[in-house]
Structures are given as structure tokens and as C-alpha cells.
Amino acid sequence: MTGTQTGAPKAGAAADIAAIEADFASLGYICNADIATSIFLSQRLEKPVLVEGPPGVGKTELAKATAQMLGKPLIRLQCYAGLDESKALYEWKYGKQLLYTQVLKEKLGDLMEGTKGLKESMTRLHEFDDTFFSEEFLEPRPLLKALWSQEGAVLLIDEIDKSDDEFEAFLLELLSDYQISVPELGTIRAKHTPIVFLTSNNTREIGDALKRRCLHLYIPFPDSELEQRIIATRVPEVQANLRAELVAFVQGLRKLELKKQPAVSETIDWARTLVLLHARELDAELVRRTLNVLLKFQEDIDNVDSDVNALVAQSREASARLVG
Amino acid sequence: MSEVLADFIRALRSADVRISTSESIDAGRALALVGYDDRTTLRAALSHALAKSQDDKEAFGETFDRFFAFDQFTQNPPSQDPSAEESDSGNEGKKGESGGMPGSGSGGLNGERAGDGAPQDLAGLLASGDQAALQMALAEAARQVNLNRIRLFTQRGMYTRRMMEIMGLDVLNDRIEGAERDGETVKVERMREARDGLREQVRDYVEKQLELFTKNTGRQLREEVLSQVRLSNVDRSDMRFLRIVVRKMAKRLVALHSRRKTVTRRGMLDVRRTIRANTGFDGLLFHTIWKKSKVDRPKVIAVCDVSGSVAQVSQFLLMFLYSVQEVLPEVRSFAFSGQLGEVTDIFKKRDLEKAMVETLREFGGSSTDYGRAFRDLEALAINDLDHSTTVLILGDARSNNGNPRADILKKIHARVKQVIWLNPEGKSLWNTGDSEMRALSPYCDRTVSCSTIKGLERVVSDLLRSAS
């Protein structure tokens, strides 16, 4: 740890981060420097990234974009309560093993030919011992696939907060050393260190041990400027003034007390909806009719109803300031 | 690890961010990658490596801004080559933090500076007005006196003086005296002014460091004390603060108890499910499934007296119960002073402060009548009481000489898993005056005297632990 303050040129880092940001942008994933820095660090430090944030801000999308950018396959593991290692790591191909045993049963006589006594037969059998528990009969699941992948991979462990604590503990070995222990085969190391993303919606607190092994990235709702850029990339058909208006409206909506706040994905959906309806600008009537795209609870829709007029007026002002 | 980073991490820890050794190593590696050049990148990189939750990120942001605000000299540790000096002057020019020193502009005088720690020609430095060199000397002196160990505000004077001494105060004083003897009044005046200016600056620096490294120690102490003070004695102005404390404790409880969810009974084969799981393999038992039982979350019914002084404690009990909702999803709460009513919905929907106000308006105020409260409770909730329910009653059992209706409590006690009575009064006061503890306590599994936040925490923690 003595060499941390080396005199090596650091300008490279800033340039690299900017390059990552630009690459993401060319893939249609608009991000800020914060996100780009985390990708840069995870690549260089070979550390997993734990991505947290409200639903719909593009946590999963980040992993996809990274895979695309690096030209590596994306291996995804969706977590849920009850997920265990036979579904996440590996499983033996029982069926195949069974079938082979059946076939071999007939050959058994040939194999045992010439052996005298039980002891000798056992020795003979031992020679075939490990065939049934070799990689031949191993069914790799996402985690193992990621470790085995020849050209490296991007591993996305999605919604880790939905899994059980036991599974979280099970991941620790993988995350710190990129290796996994299979009782029958020994320790399996990664051929190429995969880039690992874990996402969490914070439905429960992730354990400290896991957090310690990861870099932590929190993606909040984007600010107005970033959200405009996102909409411009994702829904290019929408005109500048409408875009400014609708983003301002959503931003205003997020300030209200809601059961579920509209995320970026909802803004995108809404922009698409408005394009389909040939809307040129926001008006209260239009907003009321399409509010169900943004808000997913009837309670929220009812609550917002009274604020719609004020919000529309506000967003028009904001847009006029931007465009004019 | 670099000294700056170590100091920064200590500052972060004092701001309540938990940082492990492995995380500081990561931060060191990240730092080596991105360097100090770009503030935004540095901030992002360190935040990814060090702050691992939303709260932590906020604290991190604040600390980062304060720590690196006046840090242009510490980033070049003393005793470096002359090129460091140059870049430092450049920085100084950009940021231009001058602490009221007479004269400015970057002068020469590279020779005398820093490094060996020997008293240097402070007078010359001051006269030349070389800010960068002064800052370097200041940082070096700070390092030598271990300013980052400062803990108490009473140490300010001592640290200031020692830093001045290291920077060469004695030599300067000698010079001033010498000049005085020679009768050079103008020069004396100027040097005195410069000396006082410097003292001011050193003091300022010491104060900033003190704030940075001890920001939270006062608060931590206050938290500690307040959580053990009787709630009825807590000052109104501390209430807001206590709410934060409760939230923190609740969070800890949740983290502690969100784990145990299933108890696996090892060694008992679940035959039915095993056969089902293995039908695909021709009935051969590749896949064995063991019996396990799910641990039920306890159902809690909280009955709170909201009259007079007990209201304060009730408020925090309810706050606790609703802050641990993640692990205690089924809480029903009732409030009473005279009449009893359910307040579950109020607490679920509103934020806690407003909910309490509303509860008090609706149920507070009238004189306490336990008999009536139990009657109402029986009418409202008796059908929901079962063997997994815990009934928490919070009150002083002072029923204004009315019949406390212990028979109803007996009936409730027979139905439920346990009845816990929390009494904010000390045990010596029970059964005095109109207190009915003696009549009621036979039907409680536990009676606890509980008037502090700590006490409440203990009760809630026990409640969660008994969830089996």
C-alpha cells in the first residue's frame, strides 16, 4: 500500500472515464461521470459493482450496456427467494448419468471379465470411479458459466435483495476470489475474471460482508438535463419543446408524495405514448388521460389529479425557459 | 496508504460511516488509479469504494467537501522535491485561500522551507509573503504535532502554540526583540502584525481540523445519554433528535433479526416432497429434501396509554414498532385514555409525528380508565387474539380508582402467547396510590419497568428474538 501515490500520469484515468461515457452514449445508454467512473474502477480493480437505486433507473440496463460495450456475453442470474446453488451454480445431469448407467449395466459383465473375487472387482470399478462425476455430466448454471467463459463475461446477479441470506453468503467466495468450490470437483477458478454486477432495489438491507466486497454505486433518479438526454436518445421522435415539458412534468411529479414514483423507464413509456397520440405540447386533459402510464397506483393517480394543472403550467414555464 | 487518505477515512469514520480495512485498501487502489487531479472523479471513485449505502453517501459527500476544501497543501506531503513546491504555488494561485496575511504574490525563498522540521526563518517567510511556503510549513507543523489526533476543543490553544513553535516562533520573537533594541519601529510593527496574522491562521486551521475529526463525537455522546434518560424528563427540543436515535436503533434491530427465517430440522427427510422431486429420475433419490419449518413472525398487539406523561413513552414505543415493520409486519395498535380505539391505520399511512398528534387528539386527554379500555379491547380484537399473538400493554396502571377489570386481562392472557406489561414508572412506585399493578400483573407473563429508549429497545429486541 505504499505505492498508491505514484507519480504516474493520472490524466489517463479521466480520459478513460470520458471514453466509457462516450461509448455508453453511442450504445444508447446515457449516463453521468459517476456511473462511468464505477465501470472504470470495476474493470481496473477487478471488483464487483453493487448497483442500488429505485426501480426503473436503468440498473439492469447498465450491465447490458457494459456487456455490449465490451463485446462480451451477458450472463444473467435472476434472484428470488429459494434460489439455491443447484440453480445458480451447477447441477449434475442426473438423467444422463442414469441413462449411461443403464447402458453400462449390460457391459458390466465384459468389464468385470477376468477379475477374481470381490476385491479385484472393486479395484477395477474404481478405475471408472470419477467418470460419472466429471465435467461431462456437469450442467453449468449462470455462475459457473461465467467462470468458465473463455473470452470473459459480464455477470449480472439481478435483484440480489430478493434472494435468501444463505445465498448471499454463498456468493461471497465468488465475489472476492472469483472462484467457487464444488465438492466433487474441487475449486473452480475463473478463466477470465468476469465483470460482475449485482443489483438491488433495497427491499432489504444487504449484508455488510457482501457490501465490503463490492464497489457501491447508487443511481438516483436522473436530473432534468440528464433525463432530457435520455429521452432524446431513446425516443428521438419527440420534439424538443415537448421533451422539455414532459421531463419537467415528471420531475415535478417526483417531488410529490407518491406510493411509487415514476422512474426513467416510465418517462420513456410516456414519451412514446405522447408521440403515438401526436401530441405537440402538454395540456391538462392529455396528461389526465395518459397519467396511468406514469403512475401505477390508482391511489396515486387520484392524489395527483388535483395537482395536474399546476404541474402542467410549471413544466410549460420550465420548457419555455429552456427552449426560449 | 497515503496519509491524506488515512486522515480522510478517519474523518469519515467520525461522521458515522463504517469503513473496514479492506475497503480502505480498495480506496487506496482506486486513488492510485484516478489520482488527485480531477476532483469529481476522485469524489466518485472514493465514494464507490467507501460509502456503501445511501446514508453513507450523504455523509461522505459532506465530509469530502469539507476535507478537501482546504487541502491544497496536504496533498503534497512535506519534504518533497522542488517541483512539488512549484505545483503548490500554482494551486495556491488558483484557489487563493489567504487567511488575512499581509502582502501576497508568490515570492522566491525556496531554500529555507520545510522538511527537516528544524525551526526555520519564519520572519523571512512572513516578510516575503510566500503563501505556498507558509502553507507547507503549516502542514508540516500540523503533521509533527499530530494535529489529526486532536479530540477536545480545549486542546486548540495547545496545538496552536505547539505548531507556532515548530514553525519557528522563538526565532521570530528573538528577531522582533532584536529589532526593537535597534529601534526599528516600523519593522517591529510589521513583524508583530505578521506574527499575529499567522497565529490567527494557525488557530483557524486547528479549528477546522478539530471540527473535521470530531464532528460527531459530541453527537454520539448525546445519543448515548439521551437513550438512557427517562423519557418523561427529556426536553422537547431533544425530541426530534430522539426520533433519529429510535430510527437508528430500529434499523439495527431489523438488520439483526431479518435473518432467521426458517429453522431446518436436520435429519428429518421430507418423504413426500423428496419423492415428488425425484419422479424425473425414475424414483431414484438423487435429490433429498429435508424437513424445515418456517418461523412465524410474531403478531403484536400494542395497547398504549396516551394520557399525560405516559404518552411520551407510548409515542416512542409505537415509533419503534412501526420502524421495525420489515420484521414485524403484523402490528395492531390501540390507544386509550378513557375510550380505546384502533390507531393502526393512522400509523401506517401518516408519518409518525403527525400520526401521534392525531392519536393524541382523538384518544388523549380524558382520565384514564383501564376497565373501559380492556372492555373496548375485548370488543374490538378478541377474535384476533391467538396463540401467536403477543400483547404489549404500555401504561402506568393508574386507573383513577376505577375497576381495572383484571378478569378481561385474564381472558386475554389465556388466549395469547404472552402478555407483556411495560410500566414507565419505577418498580418502587407500583401499587402505590391508585396503581393497579398488583391486580393486573398475575395475568402478565412479564412486567417491565421501562422508561428509556434503551429499555424500549430491549423490549422490542426480545420480542423479535422470541419469534419462534
Interface residues (C-beta under 8 A of the other chain):
Chain A: M1 T2 G3 T4 Q5 T6 K10 A11 A13 A14 I17 A33 D34 T37 S38 F40 L41 R44 L45 K47 V49 L50 E52 W92 Y94 G95 L98 D164 D165 R204 E205 D208 K211 R212 R213 C214 L215 H216 L217 Y218
Chain B: M1 S2 L5 R18 S20 S22 E23 I25 D26 G28 R29 A30 L31 A32 L33 V34 G35 Y36 D37 D38 T40 T41 A44 A45 S47 H48 A49 A51 K52 S53 Q54 K57 K251 V254 A255 S258 R259 K261 G280 F281 D282 L284 F286 H287 E326
